[in-house]
Amino acid sequence: MFGSTFGIVAQGLEIFRKSVDIRNRNILNASNPDYVQEDPVVVSFAPVGIKLEEVLRTQNFYYMITRNQKLSLISSLETTIRGNSQVESLFQEFIQGLGGSEYINRFFTAYQNLMKEPTNEGAKGELLNSAQSLISYLKDRRMDMDRMLAGTDYEMNQHLARINNLSKKIARINEDILLGYAQTYTRGRDYKNLLDERDKYLRELSELISVRVQEDEIGRVRVETDRGFVLVEAQYSWELKYNAGSRRVLWKSRNGHEVDISGFISGGKVKGLLDFQSHLREYTNRLEGIAQKLISEVKLPLNSQATNNWHWFRHVEDPNGPLGFSGSITFNFPGGPVTLNYTSTSTINSLVNAINTDPVLNAMGFNASILANPDNSYTMVISSPNPSYTIEDSNHLIYRSEALFVGRGIQDMALNSNANAYLQNLEYERVDEFMNFSRSWWEGVKSLYNAFINETASIQKNLKTRQEIESALLNSLNARIQEMQGVSVDNEFIELMKLQRSYEALARTINALDEMIQVTLNMV
């Protein structure tokens, strides 16, 4: 009789002790955002006694997954914002209102000053200096953005290595959960620490990449990226890889095949980096467009001692497209002139052919060709071996001239090697026309640069606005989750006091039983 009673009491004391440990664990983790409150469920069973039926984990898995999805989105936005902030720091317009626009304005001001005073040596020097400063500025900004882009490769590799590591850890936890479930099935299934660790890893994973998660009845999870590319299933994990050459994220299948999933990632730092890389490429292209426009358009009016090339000053996107206007080109030489007419349906290509196939012009050495400009436009260049020959266009579109800048883009952009000689051989009679052209060039370059600056600022503003809105929603979700599954320290202390009283009462039963045994033994 006494043996059975002692067994029941001892079992009760052990259950109360374990319940106290669970309550203490709750209190110790009250400030842990990944901890879910646990409640020991103690029930009576017939004919006498109590048992720890279950350790109840008060979690709402749906809210946790929703929170993690929102966390992925915000993490993506913050990563892109951080990257774009680096771009803003390069262009002082965002901070002080100065920067590239100052270099552009200084250059074209110097150009126009020279056209006003083409013999002024100081104006010539200022033009060369301002042109070289503009080139240096564009090259510096291009190198800065190239370094940023290279830096994203390192970050991406770091993030993917962390994702692969977390996937392996979650897979191992899945395996541990199965083992823990089997070992504690009759003792309250108390393996909730594994689930807390699992939740922590899922939250960290969500900060890196958007995932979809499914939980089975014992707590194991299946983790997929968007569009169903599996990262974790049971005790197995898959890997992601980064191709720095193409800047694409690849999913590696079991048979070794690699699938580009870059376009299927909707959140996390990986998505933020992919977006920032896309922005950087766009920003770089826009900066390249400014350099290409300068190279393609800016020319100097020259006399016959400097060049025998005449440039057509109306650029077109398609050399086989109609000009849209009519006119005539007159070639002046001894025994001439020769006039070629063109109509609105004529093309630059047809003009080139007409010049090159005209027997008189051919005999005089005139030659025409189509020039493909760096800005993807086309124009016509006419040359002649005799410096005394001249060419006139009824629409004032053909001038003896040469480009001030050479190259195909920022990386090889430079001043024309003959720039100093050209400045000593300006055609003074044409400076007024080139003054007018420079206004158009200036306006076009400023427009491109301002569009680049405005787009960068607009993108950043939209990102920040969205991030603020989504952060408010995340805070609301976190508050809701904390309300549902967070630890109430006051409530835990109350439950601890109840358990302590129950434990003390049961302990007194041991003392009473001990006294009864002693009395019984003394009676024998």
C-alpha positions as CSV (number, residue, x, y, z in Angstrom):
1,M,0.0,0.0,0.0
2,F,2.7,2.4,1.1
3,G,4.8,1.5,-1.9
4,S,2.0,2.3,-4.4
5,T,1.3,5.6,-2.6
6,F,4.9,6.6,-2.6
7,G,5.1,5.9,-6.4
8,I,2.0,8.1,-7.1
9,V,3.4,10.9,-5.0
10,A,6.9,10.7,-6.5
11,Q,5.4,10.8,-10.0
12,G,3.3,13.8,-9.0
13,L,6.4,15.6,-7.7
14,E,8.3,14.9,-10.9
15,I,5.5,16.3,-13.0
16,F,5.2,19.4,-10.9
17,R,9.0,19.9,-11.0
18,K,8.9,19.6,-14.8
19,S,6.0,22.0,-15.0
20,V,8.0,24.5,-12.9
21,D,10.9,24.1,-15.3
22,I,8.7,24.9,-18.3
23,R,7.3,28.0,-16.6
24,N,10.8,29.2,-15.7
25,R,11.9,28.6,-19.3
26,N,9.0,30.8,-20.4
27,I,10.1,33.6,-18.1
28,L,13.8,33.4,-19.2
29,N,12.7,33.7,-22.9
30,A,10.2,36.4,-22.4
31,S,12.2,38.9,-24.6
32,N,13.1,36.3,-27.2
33,P,11.2,37.1,-30.4
34,D,11.6,33.5,-31.7
35,Y,10.3,31.9,-28.5
36,V,6.7,30.6,-28.3
37,Q,5.1,30.3,-24.9
38,E,4.6,26.7,-23.6
39,D,1.9,25.5,-21.3
40,P,2.2,22.1,-19.5
41,V,-1.1,20.2,-19.7
42,V,-1.4,18.1,-16.5
43,V,-4.5,15.8,-16.2
44,S,-5.8,13.3,-13.7
45,F,-6.1,9.6,-14.8
46,A,-8.0,6.7,-13.2
47,P,-8.0,5.4,-10.7
48,V,-5.6,7.9,-9.1
49,G,-2.6,10.0,-10.1
50,I,-1.7,12.7,-12.6
51,K,0.3,12.8,-15.8
52,L,1.9,15.4,-18.1
53,E,-0.2,14.8,-21.1
54,E,1.3,17.5,-23.4
55,V,3.5,20.6,-23.5
56,L,1.2,22.9,-25.4
57,R,3.0,25.3,-27.7
58,T,0.7,28.3,-28.3
59,Q,1.8,29.2,-31.8
60,N,-0.2,30.4,-34.8
61,F,1.8,29.1,-37.7
62,Y,-0.1,31.1,-40.3
63,Y,0.7,34.4,-38.6
64,M,4.3,33.4,-38.3
65,I,4.6,32.6,-42.0
66,T,2.7,35.8,-42.9
67,R,5.1,37.8,-40.7
68,N,8.1,36.1,-42.4
69,Q,6.8,36.9,-45.9
70,K,6.4,40.6,-44.9
71,L,9.9,40.5,-43.4
72,S,11.2,39.2,-46.8
73,L,9.6,42.1,-48.6
74,I,11.0,44.7,-46.2
75,S,14.4,43.1,-46.2
76,S,14.4,43.4,-50.0
77,L,13.4,47.0,-49.9
78,E,15.9,47.9,-47.3
79,T,18.7,46.3,-49.2
80,T,17.8,48.1,-52.4
81,I,17.5,51.4,-50.5
82,R,20.9,50.9,-49.0
83,G,22.4,50.3,-52.4
84,N,20.7,53.3,-54.0
85,S,21.9,55.5,-51.1
86,Q,25.4,54.7,-52.2
87,V,24.6,55.9,-55.7
88,E,23.1,59.1,-54.3
89,S,26.3,59.7,-52.4
90,L,28.3,59.7,-55.6
91,F,26.2,62.4,-57.3
92,Q,26.3,65.5,-55.2
93,E,23.0,66.8,-56.7
94,F,21.3,64.7,-54.0
95,I,23.2,66.4,-51.2
96,Q,24.5,69.8,-52.2
97,G,22.8,70.5,-55.6
98,L,26.2,70.2,-57.3
99,G,28.0,67.6,-59.3
100,G,27.7,66.4,-62.9
101,S,25.5,69.3,-63.9
102,E,28.3,71.7,-62.9
103,Y,30.8,69.9,-65.1
104,I,28.3,69.9,-68.0
105,N,27.5,73.6,-67.6
106,R,31.1,74.6,-67.2
107,F,32.0,72.7,-70.4
108,F,29.3,74.1,-72.6
109,T,29.8,77.6,-71.2
110,A,33.5,77.3,-72.2
111,Y,32.4,76.1,-75.7
112,Q,30.1,79.1,-76.2
113,N,32.6,81.5,-74.9
114,L,35.1,80.2,-77.5
115,M,32.5,80.6,-80.2
116,K,32.0,84.2,-79.1
117,E,35.8,84.8,-79.2
118,P,37.4,82.1,-81.4
119,T,40.8,83.8,-81.3
120,N,40.9,84.0,-77.5
121,E,43.7,81.6,-76.3
122,G,42.4,81.7,-72.7
123,A,39.0,80.5,-74.0
124,K,40.6,77.7,-75.9
125,G,42.5,76.5,-72.8
126,E,39.3,76.7,-70.7
127,L,37.5,74.5,-73.3
128,L,40.1,71.8,-73.2
129,N,40.3,71.9,-69.4
130,S,36.6,71.8,-68.9
131,A,36.3,69.0,-71.5
132,Q,38.9,66.9,-69.7
133,S,37.3,67.5,-66.3
134,L,34.0,66.3,-67.7
135,I,35.6,63.2,-69.1
136,S,37.3,62.5,-65.7
137,Y,34.1,63.0,-63.9
138,L,32.2,60.5,-66.1
139,K,35.0,58.0,-65.8
140,D,35.2,58.3,-62.0
141,R,31.5,57.9,-61.6
142,R,31.5,54.9,-63.9
143,M,34.3,53.3,-62.0
144,D,32.5,53.9,-58.7
145,M,29.4,52.2,-60.0
146,D,31.4,49.3,-61.4
147,R,33.0,48.8,-57.9
148,M,29.5,48.9,-56.4
149,L,28.4,46.2,-58.9
150,A,31.4,44.1,-58.1
151,G,30.6,44.5,-54.4
152,T,27.2,43.1,-54.9
153,D,28.8,39.9,-56.2
154,Y,30.5,39.4,-52.9
155,E,27.4,40.1,-50.9
156,M,25.3,37.8,-53.0
157,N,27.8,34.9,-52.5
158,Q,27.7,35.6,-48.7
159,H,23.9,35.5,-48.7
160,L,23.6,32.3,-50.7
161,A,26.2,30.6,-48.5
162,R,24.1,31.6,-45.5
163,I,20.9,30.3,-47.2
164,N,22.5,27.0,-48.0
165,N,23.7,26.7,-44.4
166,L,20.3,27.5,-43.0
167,S,18.7,25.0,-45.3
168,K,21.0,22.3,-44.0
169,K,20.3,23.2,-40.4
170,I,16.5,23.1,-41.0
171,A,16.8,19.7,-42.6
172,R,18.8,18.5,-39.6
173,I,16.1,19.9,-37.3
174,N,13.5,18.0,-39.3
175,E,15.4,14.9,-38.5
176,D,15.8,15.8,-34.8
177,I,12.1,16.6,-34.6
178,L,11.2,13.1,-35.8
179,L,13.5,11.5,-33.2
180,G,12.3,13.9,-30.5
181,Y,8.7,13.0,-31.3
182,A,9.4,9.3,-31.0
183,Q,11.4,9.7,-27.7
184,T,8.9,11.9,-25.9
185,Y,5.6,10.7,-27.3
186,T,4.5,9.3,-23.9
187,R,6.1,12.1,-21.9
188,G,4.2,15.2,-23.2
189,R,6.0,15.4,-26.6
190,D,8.4,17.9,-25.0
191,Y,10.7,18.8,-27.9
192,K,9.5,22.3,-28.3
193,N,13.0,23.7,-28.1
194,L,13.6,22.2,-31.6
195,L,10.6,24.1,-32.9
196,D,11.8,27.4,-31.5
197,E,15.1,26.8,-33.1
198,R,13.4,25.9,-36.4
199,D,11.4,29.1,-36.2
200,K,14.5,31.2,-35.7
201,Y,16.1,29.7,-38.8
202,L,13.0,30.2,-40.8
203,R,12.9,33.9,-39.8
204,E,16.6,34.3,-40.8
205,L,16.0,32.5,-44.0
206,S,13.1,34.8,-44.8
207,E,15.3,37.8,-44.4
208,L,17.5,36.5,-47.1
209,I,15.0,35.1,-49.6
210,S,11.3,34.7,-49.9
211,V,10.1,31.2,-49.1
212,R,6.9,29.2,-48.8
213,V,6.7,26.9,-45.8
214,Q,4.5,23.9,-45.0
215,E,4.4,22.2,-41.6
216,D,3.4,18.6,-41.0
217,E,1.6,17.3,-37.9
218,I,4.8,16.9,-35.8
219,G,6.5,20.1,-36.8
220,R,8.7,19.2,-39.7
221,V,8.7,21.7,-42.5
222,R,9.0,21.7,-46.3
223,V,10.6,24.9,-47.5
224,E,10.4,26.2,-51.1
225,T,11.4,29.3,-53.0
226,D,8.8,31.1,-55.1
227,R,7.6,28.9,-57.9
228,G,8.2,25.7,-55.9
229,F,12.0,25.3,-56.0
230,V,12.6,23.1,-53.0
231,L,15.2,24.1,-50.4
232,V,14.2,21.7,-47.6
233,E,12.2,18.5,-47.6
234,A,12.3,16.0,-44.6
235,Q,16.1,15.6,-43.8
236,Y,17.2,16.7,-47.3
237,S,18.3,20.2,-48.5
238,W,19.1,21.8,-51.8
239,E,21.5,24.5,-52.7
240,L,21.5,27.8,-54.5
241,K,24.4,29.1,-56.5
242,Y,25.4,32.5,-57.9
243,N,26.8,33.0,-61.4
244,A,28.8,36.2,-61.1
245,G,29.3,36.4,-64.9
246,S,25.6,36.6,-65.7
247,R,24.7,37.8,-62.2
248,R,22.0,35.2,-61.9
249,V,20.8,33.0,-59.0
250,L,20.7,29.3,-59.8
251,W,18.9,26.4,-58.1
252,K,20.8,23.1,-58.2
253,S,18.7,20.0,-58.7
254,R,19.6,16.5,-57.4
255,N,20.8,15.5,-60.8
256,G,23.2,18.5,-61.1
257,H,21.0,20.6,-63.4
258,E,21.1,24.3,-62.7
259,V,17.9,26.4,-63.1
260,D,17.9,30.2,-63.2
261,I,15.4,31.4,-60.6
262,S,16.4,35.1,-60.5
263,G,13.1,36.2,-61.9
264,F,11.1,34.0,-59.5
265,I,12.5,35.6,-56.3
266,S,10.1,38.1,-54.7
267,G,11.7,39.0,-51.5
268,G,14.7,39.0,-49.1
269,K,18.2,40.4,-49.4
270,V,18.8,38.3,-52.4
271,K,15.9,40.0,-54.2
272,G,17.1,43.4,-53.0
273,L,20.6,42.8,-54.4
274,L,19.1,41.6,-57.7
275,D,17.0,44.8,-57.9
276,F,20.0,47.0,-57.0
277,Q,22.1,45.3,-59.7
278,S,19.4,46.1,-62.2
279,H,19.2,49.7,-61.0
280,L,23.0,50.0,-61.2
281,R,23.0,48.7,-64.8
282,E,20.3,51.2,-65.7
283,Y,22.1,54.0,-64.0
284,T,25.4,53.0,-65.8
285,N,23.6,52.9,-69.2
286,R,22.2,56.4,-68.6
287,L,25.6,57.7,-67.7
288,E,27.0,56.0,-70.8
289,G,24.2,57.7,-72.8
290,I,25.5,61.1,-71.7
291,A,29.0,60.3,-72.8
292,Q,27.9,58.8,-76.1
293,K,25.8,61.9,-76.8
294,L,28.8,64.1,-76.2
295,I,31.0,62.0,-78.4
296,S,28.4,61.8,-81.2
297,E,27.4,65.5,-81.3
298,V,30.0,67.9,-80.1
299,K,32.1,69.1,-83.0
300,L,34.3,72.0,-83.9
301,P,34.0,74.2,-87.0
302,L,37.2,73.9,-88.9
303,N,38.9,75.5,-91.9
304,S,40.5,73.6,-94.8
305,Q,43.9,73.5,-93.2
306,A,42.5,71.3,-90.4
307,T,40.2,68.8,-92.2
308,N,38.6,67.8,-95.5
309,N,35.7,66.1,-93.8
310,W,32.1,67.5,-93.8
311,H,29.6,66.1,-91.3
312,W,25.8,66.0,-91.8
313,F,24.4,67.5,-88.6
314,R,21.0,65.8,-88.7
315,H,21.4,62.4,-86.9
316,V,18.8,59.7,-87.6
317,E,18.0,56.4,-85.9
318,D,17.7,54.4,-89.1
319,P,19.9,55.2,-92.1
320,N,17.3,53.6,-94.3
321,G,14.4,55.6,-92.8
322,P,12.9,58.7,-94.6
323,L,14.4,62.0,-93.8
324,G,11.1,63.7,-93.6
325,F,12.2,66.9,-95.2
326,S,13.6,68.0,-98.6
327,G,16.6,70.1,-99.7
328,S,19.7,70.1,-101.9
329,I,23.5,69.6,-101.5
330,T,25.8,71.7,-103.6
331,F,29.4,70.6,-104.3
332,N,31.7,73.5,-105.3
333,F,34.9,72.9,-107.3
334,P,36.5,74.1,-110.6
335,G,34.2,73.0,-113.4
336,G,31.3,72.8,-111.0
337,P,29.1,73.1,-109.1
338,V,27.1,69.9,-108.9
339,T,23.8,69.9,-107.0
340,L,22.0,66.8,-105.7
341,N,18.4,67.1,-104.6
342,Y,16.8,65.1,-101.8
343,T,13.1,64.7,-100.8
344,S,11.3,63.8,-97.6
345,T,11.3,60.2,-98.7
346,S,15.1,60.1,-99.3
347,T,17.3,58.4,-96.7
348,I,20.9,59.0,-95.6
349,N,21.8,55.8,-97.3
350,S,20.3,56.9,-100.6
351,L,22.2,60.2,-100.3
352,V,25.5,58.3,-99.8
353,N,24.8,56.2,-102.8
354,A,23.9,59.2,-104.9
355,I,27.2,60.9,-104.1
356,N,29.3,57.8,-104.6
357,T,27.7,56.9,-107.9
358,D,27.7,60.4,-109.4
359,P,30.4,60.2,-112.1
360,V,31.4,63.9,-111.8
361,L,31.7,63.8,-108.1
362,N,33.5,60.5,-108.2
363,A,36.0,62.0,-110.7
364,M,36.6,64.9,-108.4
365,G,37.4,62.6,-105.5
366,F,34.3,63.2,-103.4
367,N,33.4,60.2,-101.2
368,A,30.5,59.7,-98.7
369,S,30.0,57.2,-96.0
370,I,27.6,56.4,-93.2
371,L,28.9,57.0,-89.7
372,A,27.5,54.9,-86.8
373,N,27.6,57.1,-83.7
374,P,28.1,55.8,-80.2
375,D,24.6,56.9,-79.2
376,N,23.1,54.5,-81.8
377,S,22.4,57.3,-84.3
378,Y,23.6,57.5,-87.8
379,T,24.9,60.4,-89.9
380,M,26.8,61.1,-93.1
381,V,30.4,62.1,-93.6
382,I,31.7,63.5,-96.9
383,S,35.3,63.8,-97.7
384,S,37.4,65.3,-100.5
385,P,41.2,65.3,-101.2
386,N,41.2,68.9,-102.3
387,P,41.0,71.5,-99.5
388,S,39.8,74.1,-101.9
389,Y,36.5,72.3,-102.5
390,T,33.5,73.2,-100.5
391,I,30.0,71.8,-99.8
392,E,26.8,73.6,-98.9
393,D,23.4,72.3,-97.9
394,S,20.2,74.3,-98.4
395,N,19.1,73.3,-94.8
396,H,22.5,74.3,-93.3
397,L,23.2,70.8,-92.1
398,I,26.6,70.1,-93.6
399,Y,29.8,71.7,-92.2
400,R,33.5,71.1,-92.4
401,S,34.1,69.8,-88.8
402,E,35.6,67.2,-86.5
403,A,34.5,65.7,-83.2
404,L,36.0,67.1,-80.0
405,F,35.6,63.8,-78.2
406,V,36.5,60.3,-79.4
407,G,35.6,56.8,-78.2
408,R,32.5,54.6,-78.0
409,G,31.7,55.1,-74.4
410,I,33.0,56.3,-71.0
411,Q,35.8,53.7,-70.7
412,D,37.6,54.8,-73.9
413,M,36.3,58.4,-74.0
414,A,39.0,60.9,-74.6
415,L,39.7,64.3,-76.2
416,N,40.5,64.1,-79.9
417,S,44.2,63.8,-80.2
418,N,44.2,66.7,-82.7
419,A,42.1,68.9,-80.4
420,N,44.9,71.5,-79.9
421,A,45.5,71.7,-83.6
422,Y,41.8,72.0,-84.3
423,L,41.5,74.9,-81.9
424,Q,44.2,76.8,-83.9
425,N,42.3,76.2,-87.1
426,L,38.7,77.2,-86.3
427,E,36.5,78.4,-89.1
428,Y,35.5,81.8,-87.8
429,E,32.7,82.3,-90.3
430,R,30.8,79.3,-88.9
431,V,31.1,80.0,-85.2
432,D,27.6,81.5,-85.0
433,E,26.0,78.4,-86.5
434,F,28.0,76.2,-84.0
435,M,26.9,78.5,-81.2
436,N,23.3,77.6,-82.1
437,F,24.2,73.9,-82.3
438,S,25.9,74.0,-78.9
439,R,22.6,75.2,-77.3
440,S,20.9,72.2,-78.7
441,W,23.7,69.9,-77.5
442,W,23.8,71.5,-74.1
443,E,20.0,71.1,-73.7
444,G,20.1,67.5,-74.8
445,V,23.0,66.5,-72.5
446,K,21.4,68.3,-69.5
447,S,18.1,66.7,-70.3
448,L,19.7,63.2,-70.2
449,Y,21.6,64.0,-67.0
450,N,18.6,65.5,-65.2
451,A,16.5,62.5,-66.3
452,F,19.1,60.2,-64.7
453,I,19.2,62.2,-61.5
454,N,15.4,62.5,-61.3
455,E,14.8,58.8,-61.9
456,T,17.3,57.8,-59.3
457,A,15.6,60.1,-56.7
458,S,12.2,59.0,-57.7
459,I,13.1,55.3,-57.4
460,Q,14.6,55.9,-54.0
461,K,11.6,57.9,-52.8
462,N,9.1,55.3,-53.9
463,L,11.2,52.5,-52.3
464,K,11.3,54.4,-49.0
465,T,7.6,55.2,-49.0
466,R,6.8,51.5,-49.6
467,Q,9.3,50.4,-47.0
468,E,7.6,52.7,-44.4
469,I,4.2,51.3,-45.2
470,E,5.3,47.7,-45.1
471,S,7.2,48.3,-41.9
472,A,4.1,49.6,-40.2
473,L,2.3,46.4,-41.3
474,L,5.1,44.3,-40.0
475,N,5.0,46.0,-36.7
476,S,1.3,45.3,-36.5
477,L,1.9,41.6,-37.3
478,N,4.6,41.3,-34.7
479,A,2.3,42.9,-32.1
480,R,-0.4,40.4,-33.0
481,I,2.0,37.5,-32.8
482,Q,3.4,38.6,-29.5
483,E,-0.2,38.9,-28.2
484,M,-1.0,35.4,-29.3
485,Q,2.2,33.5,-28.5
486,G,4.4,35.8,-26.4
487,V,5.2,35.2,-22.7
488,S,3.2,37.1,-20.1
489,V,5.6,37.3,-17.2
490,D,2.9,38.2,-14.7
491,N,0.8,35.2,-15.7
492,E,3.9,32.9,-15.5
493,F,4.6,34.0,-12.0
494,I,1.0,33.3,-11.0
495,E,1.2,29.8,-12.5
496,L,4.6,29.3,-10.8
497,M,3.1,30.2,-7.4
498,K,0.3,27.7,-8.0
499,L,2.7,24.9,-8.9
500,Q,4.9,25.8,-5.9
501,R,1.9,25.4,-3.6
502,S,0.9,22.1,-5.2
503,Y,4.5,20.9,-5.0
504,E,4.8,21.8,-1.3
505,A,1.4,20.2,-0.5
506,L,2.5,17.0,-2.2
507,A,5.8,17.1,-0.4
508,R,4.0,17.3,3.0
509,T,2.3,14.1,1.9
510,I,5.7,12.5,1.8
511,N,6.4,13.6,5.4
512,A,3.0,12.3,6.6
513,L,3.6,9.0,5.0
514,D,7.0,8.8,6.5
515,E,5.6,9.4,10.0
516,M,2.9,6.8,9.4
517,I,5.6,4.2,8.4
518,Q,7.6,5.0,11.6
519,V,4.5,4.6,13.8
520,T,3.7,1.4,12.1
521,L,7.2,0.0,12.5
522,N,7.2,1.0,16.2
523,M,4.0,-0.9,16.7
524,V,5.5,-4.2,15.5
